[in-house]
Amino acid sequence: MILIVMISGYHEKEGAAGSEAERTARLWARSVAVSSSLRSEQAARAANMTSKQFTREEISKWKSENKTDTVFIIDNVVYDVTKFLDEHPGGHEVLQNVAGKDASEDFDDVGHSLDAKDLMQKYKVGEIVESERVYAQKRQISWEDNKQENDSSFTSSWKFPVLLGIVVTLLYSYLFG
Ligand code: HEM
């Protein structure tokens, strides 16, 4: 009898401890859910924040009106690199030469690293208005095109070495055979 009372007492304690643990877990899960929903709200708000919109004319005017500012467009994004001129590893002249213009091609021609692309975010001041955006084909695509062109050319196909082999064999047997 004593044993039964002891066992039931133990179970009661365990049950109490279990529900305590459950409550803590529930509270923890709720706080995680709240903080993650807050974070996703913040992210959504950041994504919805519209950056300043410029026309291409405004950017070229910016250059003529503020002679000391170096502002240009790369892939429909407007950058003000005035404070970056002296730090640019490619020198300040190249940046000043494209001020007021669309520098997308010049930027791509250099083959800037991912680090450079990360760094660019610091100098972003806005975007080009939707109606004036241009979406140029990227380098990889044109490389694929070139590859196809080369592949279809006669000298790079398998026919050329085979034909050359036949001609050389015929010539050899004609001369020395
Ligand atoms: C916000 C815009 C830009 C940023 C943050 C930037 C950043 C950099 C960085 C970090 C490098 C070192 C190499 C690398 O990491 O790729 C570099 C090199 C260079 N950049 Fe830029 N750049 C910008 C725009 C431009 C533009 C518009 C041009 C051309 C008009 C240009 C021309 C060059 C050249 C010629 C080099 C030297 C490449 C070499 O020595 O191999 N950059 N730039």
Residues whose N, C-alpha, C, O or C-beta is under 5 A from the ligand:
A	BS01	HEM	Y79 P89 G90 V94 L95 V98 A103 D106 F107 V110 G111 H112 S113 A116 L119 M120 Y123
